[in-house]
Amino acid sequence: MSNARKAFGVAVLVALASAVAPVTEAQPPIRIGASLAQTGAYATYGQNQLRGYQLCVKHTNDKGGVLGRQLELVVYDDASDPATAVRLYEKLITRDKVDLVLGPFSGFIADPVADVTEKHKMPMMAPVAAFTSIYRKGRKFIFSMMSPAEVLLEGLIDLAAKNGLKTVALIIADDPAGPGIRQGTIERAKKKGLQVVVVDAYPQGTTDFSAILTRVRAANPDVLGVATSVVEDGVAITRQMKALNVNPRMVGFTPSVSLPRLYEVLGGDAEFVYVASVWVPELVEIRAGGLIPIARQYPGAREFVESSRKEFPGASSNAYGACQILVEAVRRVGSLDGAKLRDAISRMDHNTVFGRFRVDRDGVQIGHKMLLLQWQDGKRVIVWPEELAPGKPRFPTPPWSQRP
């Protein structure tokens, strides 16, 4: 056979082999399911949580995905309704066959949904579910990103003790977070040597706080801590404190009042007010002294803030962090097996955009650190913990009669 004919025969065989060889297809995406309030009472918050998930998925995919596969979100609107969310998670898992799940907005919805994910042995990161009771039911597949309700006023109490204050009054909304906040704050105050002189609860929907504030004025506490889930309550209490001339040396609120709306409504009357927060974008603006801790404790925070402003305004940092933990667990385990992922998450000690993640054996968050802010000249300034605080607290709060 001539060399030309041999070459032709080889070429034909190669062509035939190429024609019948299986085509290597791209791996299908890893599908992550969630229901989030896009309508109803929690719509604004649910939309921000969705943007946090979306931004995390985008950043993960931009970096090559995980396990060589891209991520894909499958999201439904639960209309802020727990029963609807339960049905949707059942659908996501049994009909849509999602590979992973992320939690809904609100502890009120995450609690019943956790029964579904528990039944199917699928780990669920809960970005917004701070009620400790959710995790003390023997469940093994739900994990909290948020610091528990018990520590929401920790910074206020610590800072009060550092400044030599001795007495505390507490006003607490009668909601599911209330008992945890009450117990945790009282225990913290006693540990720090402060005496709790007033503890008063009020029903949700209250607008007239004059009777409670009159009792507070009579007790004359050094510190007033207010636990509420509604910024409007913070506005009303501050206004009525001024009207009744109630003058603690420190006044602090739980995280809902950290929203800019407090200052937008109250203006200068919000000056000196302390507000707890789980996270604020001002973290990335810290320079001297706090730059190294920020880079270490909140890795990627600057990228998150810049990207969210450009692409997903209002994106929730705790939702982004929850997605990060889930992705990290998949990366460490090397599979999508629910039990293995559950074990990996329960053992994890990992820093995210949202801060440190570490949970106890029930899935309660114990690694994340709260922040305490103070309104100063119209800006929120981090004043606690000290290692993250670029500024100093303006202490004490002057009486209303001495303020402009």
TADA-V614049 format. One record per helix or strand of 3 or more residues. SS is the DSSP state (@ for helix, = for strand). FROM is the first residue (numbers start at 1). TO is the last residue. If there is no record, write none. Layout:
[[SS | FROM | TO] [SS | FROM | TO]]
This chain:
[[@ | 3 | 20] [= | 30 | 36] [@ | 43 | 62] [= | 71 | 77] [@ | 82 | 94] [= | 100 | 102] [@ | 107 | 119] [= | 124 | 126] [@ | 132 | 135] [= | 142 | 144] [@ | 149 | 151] [@ | 154 | 162] [= | 167 | 173] [@ | 178 | 191] [= | 195 | 202] [@ | 210 | 219] [= | 223 | 227] [@ | 231 | 244] [= | 250 | 253] [@ | 255 | 258] [@ | 261 | 270] [= | 274 | 277] [@ | 281 | 285] [@ | 291 | 297] [@ | 301 | 310] [@ | 317 | 333] [@ | 338 | 347] [= | 350 | 352] [= | 355 | 357] [= | 371 | 376] [= | 379 | 384] [@ | 386 | 388] [@ | 400 | 402]]
